[in-house]
Amino acid sequence: MTKAELADALREETGLSKTRAREVVQLFFDEMSSALANGDGVEIRGFCSIHVKNYEGYSGRNPKTGDPVHVPPKKLPFFKCGKELKDRVDYPQTQTSNKIAS
């Protein structure tokens, strides 16, 4: 799913205009990115949590030449899938059949 498809789904579900739905989706991603850039985590219960991990610098090798190369320390976002999302992806028929039976 792309951001445009997400905005279209939001528009259909809420009745927002296409422009407003795109603004809402963009705001959502901008705020998540800002939080991560500030070192904060993002948690969406049942879906995922994302936090920034610090990685130490290390000495590596250039695979083409074999020369030693210093890799500087870096920060990268770390995504952890929520249990509800894992279950929904792993057992999609079970989720659907449970809703029908209820």
Sequence and secondary structure as in RCSB ss.txt:
>XXXX:A:sequence
MTKAELADALREETGLSKTRAREVVQLFFDEMSSALANGDGVEIRGFCSIHVKNYEGYSGRNPKTGDPVHVPPKK
LPFFKCGKELKDRVDYPQTQTSNKIAS
>XXXX:A:secstr
  HHHHHHHHHHHH   HHHHHHHHHHHHHHHHHHHHTT  EEETTTEEEEEEEE  EEEE TTT  EEEE  EE
EEEEEE HHHHHHHH HHHHHHHHHH 
